[in-house]
Amino acid sequence: MELVTRFTPFRMKLANREPVQLFVEVLNDEKADKMLSLSISLDRTLSFDKGGYKTDASERIEKLAAGQSKRFYYDLFPKPGIRLGNTPIKVTLTEYYNSYEYVQNQVVKTVALKVEE
């Protein structure tokens, strides 16, 4: 399993007050089909919506065939009180065995979004 993340644009400019798009790609580089789930946890100064209430997102991937990839896009909005510098975002990819009850493997990646004036 491989987890690729990137931002568009690369940093958040507070003067613009516009969202940044988080791109997440999950790649199954193994020879067997996988049952996966993806979860994203934002810092308390970011949100997935303009209202500022949604700070967690999750996706279930019932079957990801060998050699295939799945892409997800999320808009990230600043909340009042956000500070300049790097803001951490935790991306977790979990692989399951036969059902969502048995965890086989887990990949945790922390990415930083740069916030500028």
N, C-alpha and C positions, 0 to 999 in steps of 0.2 A: 504494500500500500504506500502510496505517495500523496503528500498533501502540499499543494502549491497555493500561495496567497500573494496578492498584490493590491495596491491602491491606485485609483484613478480619480483625480490627480494624485501625485505621490505624497502630498501633504495637505493638511487642512488649513486654509487661510481664514482667520476669524473675521477679517474685514469684509469678505464676500458673504459670509453667513450662508454658504451653500453646502450641501452634503458632499461627502466623499464616498465613492463607491468601492466596496470591498469585494474583490473577486476571489473565490475559493474554488479550486479544482481538485477533485478526488480521482486518483488514477489507480486502477487495479493492475499492477505490474507482475502479478503472479499467474499461475497456470489454472487456477480454480476460480469459480464464481464466488463472490463474497456478499454477505449480508452486513450492512454497515449503518451507522448513524453518525451524524455530524452535529456538533453543538458549538455555539459561539457565545461567549460571555464578554460583554463590554465592561469597561471601567464605568464608574458612577457618573462620569462627566460626558458620556456619549450615549446615544440612543438610536434605535432603528426607526423611530418615527419622530415627527416634528414635535409632538406633545411631550416627549421625553419620558414616557412610561415604559417602553419596551427595551430592555437591556439584554435579553437572552433570546436566542433563536435556535431551533433544532430542526433537522431534516432526517427522515428515515429513507434509506435506500434498500429496498427489498432484495434486489439482485443486481449486482454489478458484475458483468461478464468479464472474463479474463481479457486483459489488454484494452479494456474500455475505460472511458473517463466520464465524469459527470461534473457539470459546472453550475455554480450558484453565484448570484450577485445580490449584494445587500447595500442599501444606502445608509450611511452613518451621519447622524446629525449631532451638532454640539449642543450641550445643555448650558444654561446660565451657570457661570462660575467655573467654566473650564479654564485650565491653566496652560500657559505656553510650555512647550517641551514635548517629550515623548509620552504617549498615553498607551498603556498595554491593552492588548486584546487577546483573549485566550481562545484558541481553536482546538477542539478535541474531536478526533476521529476514532470511533470504536468499532471493532470487528466482532461479530457474534458467530456462535456455532449453532446452527440449526434453528434457533429461535432467539428472540431478544432477551431471554433470561440468562444465557450463558455467554459471558464475555471471553473472547479468545485473545484479543490483542487491543492495545489502546495507544494512540499516538497523540501527544499533547504538544501543541506549538504555540508559543507566545510571540506575537508580532507587535511592533510598536508603530503607532501612527504619530507622525510629527505634526505638532500644532504650532502655527506661526500667527503673528499679528496680521 
